[in-house]
Amino acid sequence: MVNQACKDAYAWQAVADRPIRVGVNLSARQFREDSLHDVISEALEDTG
């Protein structure tokens, strides 16, 4: 889900020609995952 949100934001930003903020809802379980930081970092790196 995070990866898709980043891809969408990248595409919208190209059309809007300005920075776009994106929010992603996470469950409490997802928020407690030790790998959350890595998942977000990789999604941002992969999608630019």
N, C-alpha and C positions, 0 to 999 in steps of 0.2 A: 504494500500500500504506500509506503513512504517513497519508494522508487517511482511509482506511477505519479504521485503528487509532484515530485521534483521534475519529472519529464513534462507534465502538463504546465507547470509554472514556467519552465524554460520556454515552451512554445508560446504561452500567453505573453511572456515578457518580450519576445521577439516581435509580436504583433503590436503590443501596446507601446513599445519603445521606451519603457520605463521599468524600474524595479517592481516586482510583484511580491507581496507577502502571501504565504500559504500556511494554513493551519491543518494539522492532521490530528484527529482524535485517536487517543490510545487508551486501551483498557488499563486498569490498575495492574493486571498481570503483565502486560507488555511493558509498562513503565518500570516494573521491577526487574526486568530481564537485564542481566549483566551485559549482554551484547547490544543493547539499544544504541549506545553511543557509536559502536562500529557500524551498525545498520544505517544510521543516519549519515555518518561520515562517508560511507561507501556510496550511498544514494546520491549525495551531493557531488562527490567526485565523478561518479559515472555519468551524471546528467549535466554537468557543467554549471 
